Amino acid sequence: MRALTVEPGRTDSLQVSEVPEPEPRAGTLLVDGLALGVCGTDKEIARGEYGWAPPGHERLVLGHESLGRVREAPAGSDFSPGDLVVGVVRRPDPVPCGACERGEFDMCRNGQYTERGIKEIDGFGSEQWRVEPEYAVPLDPRLAEVGMLMEPTTVVAKAWEQIERVGARAWFEPRRALVTGAGPIGLLAALLGVQRGLDVHVLDQVTDGPKPDLVASLGATYHHEPALQVAERLAPDVVIEATGVGQVVFDTMAHTAAYGVVCLTGVSAPGRSIGIDAGAVNRELVLENDVVLGSVNANLRHYRQAADALAKADLDWLGRMITRRIPLSRAPEAFTTDGDDVKVVIALDT
């Protein structure tokens, strides 16, 4: 069968390869791959900057933003042939640490976790794949065209959960949220903010293309001015930062409402320095009881939250997030950049 593979650590190794069909494993689901979302992590792996092949193998089957349809399901698994399904990316470490032992493997303390399509386990970028029922999450059948958005939605489902848990340290009734970045993570974060009934604002640099319209269609407000101006004017109760741009991070941190919560989901590139008044940042955080936290990955609870959020979302809006669909035979094209891209998807069944 065909699969999208890469040799981690080597540039220009991305290719569509012939690989063996999934080996039969008792108690697992056999899934026909439908689609695969492409994100920044996949591009880093393809550039040779990140990623680990399975032990004893040179190549890694890429892909962690999965969508498939069950072909075979073991008895008693709560799955049936034909079910729409997504595979969970991370697996707990074998020790396990205290977090993994309690099902919070997204918060692994010792770094010995593994991840499908990223770290030591083949991903979902193949015509068929297998997954354990306990690491498979069913989707509403209506999401057959957009269900590959599930994994990025888990990232923001966790971010919102963490914000609300932090807020619960005292009375917390946020009204206004600012999302910085209108890529897939930012737009999905805005979607979940709107679903919570908040006044949502989204900041990005572009002034045309699909992003402003996607934000407006949510009932949110789009901004393209400098982050400092927008944050100062809005004084948001919540910020979800999805750019990883250092100046944006600190400009928004400095201008939340009192008792503001800033959740960082964008990963910054190292090597860039900015000048900040560290004393002023410290003073602001302390005197206003502000919180800044980082959030990445997701556990099973967040996958279920994401499935519920997507099931409630407008299907047309979700479909408009997908700006290019590339057949598996031309999968490397999905790793090129188009100025109007929001989410690029590889069709595994074509």
RAMOHU-V240784 format. One record per residue. PHI is phi in whole degrees, 0 to 359 (* if undefined). PSI is psi in radians with two decimals (999 if undefined). Layout:
PHI:PSI / PHI:PSI
This chain:
*:2.88 / 269:2.56 / 209:2.67 / 270:2.02 / 233:2.83 / 211:2.66 / 260:1.80 / 303:2.43 / 90:-0.08 / 237:2.28 / 285:2.73 / 58:0.59 / 254:0.01 / 292:2.26 / 200:2.79 / 271:2.05 / 244:2.78 / 271:2.16 / 231:2.78 / 297:2.63 / 295:2.71 / 304:2.31 / 292:2.39 / 302:2.31 / 224:2.12 / 304:2.40 / 84:0.06 / 254:2.82 / 272:2.40 / 261:2.19 / 236:2.35 / 276:2.11 / 291:2.31 / 256:-0.85 / 204:2.82 / 217:2.18 / 278:2.59 / 248:2.28 / 230:-3.10 / 299:-0.62 / 298:-0.75 / 300:-0.70 / 292:-0.64 / 297:-0.74 / 296:-0.75 / 295:-0.51 / 278:-0.03 / 83:0.26 / 268:-0.18 / 199:2.95 / 100:2.66 / 222:2.28 / 286:2.79 / 301:2.58 / 308:2.31 / 84:0.04 / 239:2.62 / 271:-0.56 / 247:2.66 / 242:2.28 / 286:2.11 / 279:2.86 / 113:2.12 / 231:-0.17 / 265:1.43 / 268:2.83 / 201:2.26 / 209:3.07 / 234:2.27 / 296:2.24 / 262:-0.77 / 226:2.40 / 225:2.36 / 290:2.64 / 301:2.44 / 79:0.20 / 269:-0.12 / 70:0.16 / 242:2.69 / 225:2.69 / 306:2.38 / 99:-0.26 / 294:2.44 / 279:2.33 / 213:2.65 / 236:2.49 / 266:2.40 / 289:2.47 / 279:-0.92 / 270:2.60 / 239:2.48 / 295:2.73 / 288:2.73 / 283:-0.13 / 295:-0.89 / 268:2.89 / 288:2.99 / 299:-0.65 / 291:-0.83 / 298:-0.67 / 300:-0.48 / 258:0.28 / 82:0.08 / 261:0.93 / 290:-0.21 / 291:-0.30 / 249:0.51 / 311:2.33 / 268:-0.32 / 244:0.00 / 75:0.19 / 266:0.22 / 294:2.88 / 235:2.81 / 217:2.33 / 293:2.22 / 79:0.05 / 228:-0.97 / 227:1.70 / 71:0.11 / 224:2.33 / 302:2.56 / 270:-2.75 / 254:0.22 / 273:0.95 / 218:2.86 / 294:-0.48 / 220:2.66 / 209:2.79 / 247:2.63 / 207:2.53 / 290:2.44 / 305:-0.58 / 287:-0.20 / 243:0.48 / 238:2.45 / 235:2.17 / 285:2.64 / 239:2.67 / 305:2.27 / 304:-0.41 / 293:-0.25 / 268:0.35 / 299:-0.47 / 267:-0.25 / 228:0.07 / 295:-0.27 / 291:-0.13 / 281:-0.05 / 301:-0.88 / 298:-0.84 / 298:-0.50 / 292:-0.55 / 296:-0.59 / 297:-0.77 / 279:-0.45 / 298:-0.74 / 295:-0.74 / 301:-0.82 / 296:-0.69 / 299:-0.76 / 293:-0.69 / 301:-0.80 / 291:-0.58 / 292:-0.71 / 295:-0.78 / 300:-0.53 / 289:-0.01 / 293:-0.30 / 205:-3.06 / 300:2.29 / 216:1.97 / 221:1.30 / 295:2.60 / 243:-0.62 / 234:2.33 / 236:2.44 / 245:2.22 / 249:2.16 / 259:2.07 / 106:2.23 / 245:0.61 / 281:-2.96 / 303:-0.76 / 296:-0.81 / 297:-0.78 / 295:-0.71 / 290:-0.60 / 297:-0.70 / 295:-0.73 / 305:-0.84 / 291:-0.50 / 292:-0.76 / 297:-0.71 / 298:-0.41 / 273:0.03 / 80:0.32 / 271:2.77 / 278:1.81 / 256:2.34 / 236:2.43 / 236:2.30 / 246:2.24 / 209:2.94 / 276:-0.53 / 286:2.65 / 245:-0.15 / 225:-2.94 / 81:-2.97 / 282:-0.34 / 297:-0.88 / 302:-0.69 / 291:-0.65 / 297:-0.73 / 296:-0.81 / 298:-0.66 / 294:-0.40 / 284:-0.28 / 87:0.24 / 262:3.05 / 247:2.30 / 261:2.42 / 229:2.57 / 227:0.19 / 284:3.00 / 304:2.53 / 302:-0.67 / 301:-0.78 / 295:-0.77 / 294:-0.82 / 295:-0.70 / 296:-0.69 / 288:-0.68 / 274:-0.58 / 46:1.10 / 291:2.61 / 284:-0.55 / 227:2.40 / 235:2.26 / 249:1.99 / 263:2.05 / 235:0.32 / 258:-0.57 / 74:0.16 / 275:2.09 / 304:-0.76 / 295:-0.68 / 296:-0.73 / 304:-0.90 / 285:-0.55 / 294:-0.67 / 283:-0.65 / 304:-0.64 / 279:-0.12 / 226:0.60 / 279:2.91 / 293:2.87 / 303:2.47 / 65:0.59 / 280:2.67 / 237:2.15 / 248:2.14 / 249:2.10 / 268:2.08 / 244:-0.30 / 277:2.42 / 263:2.11 / 281:2.53 / 283:2.36 / 287:2.88 / 96:-0.03 / 250:2.29 / 250:2.47 / 229:2.65 / 270:2.23 / 226:2.72 / 269:1.61 / 299:-0.62 / 296:-0.72 / 293:-0.69 / 298:-0.82 / 300:-0.79 / 300:-0.76 / 297:-0.82 / 299:-0.75 / 288:-0.90 / 289:-0.37 / 251:0.16 / 55:0.61 / 282:2.83 / 224:2.39 / 237:2.21 / 223:2.69 / 258:2.63 / 212:2.33 / 208:2.70 / 65:-3.01 / 197:2.68 / 250:-3.05 / 301:-0.63 / 300:-0.69 / 288:-0.57 / 298:-0.72 / 291:-0.67 / 298:-0.73 / 294:-0.71 / 300:-0.72 / 295:-0.73 / 296:-0.75 / 293:-0.65 / 297:-0.51 / 273:-0.24 / 281:2.82 / 286:2.13 / 295:-0.64 / 297:-0.72 / 296:-0.78 / 299:-0.72 / 296:-0.58 / 289:-0.35 / 294:-0.48 / 273:1.82 / 265:-0.29 / 214:2.41 / 239:2.11 / 246:2.30 / 293:2.66 / 304:-0.61 / 299:-0.41 / 242:0.51 / 307:-0.67 / 303:-0.40 / 296:-0.44 / 291:-0.22 / 261:0.05 / 269:2.82 / 255:2.30 / 241:2.34 / 302:-0.46 / 262:0.13 / 295:2.40 / 248:-1.20 / 232:2.23 / 255:2.37 / 233:2.45 / 258:2.19 / 275:2.01 / 277:-0.26 / 258:0.29 / 229:999
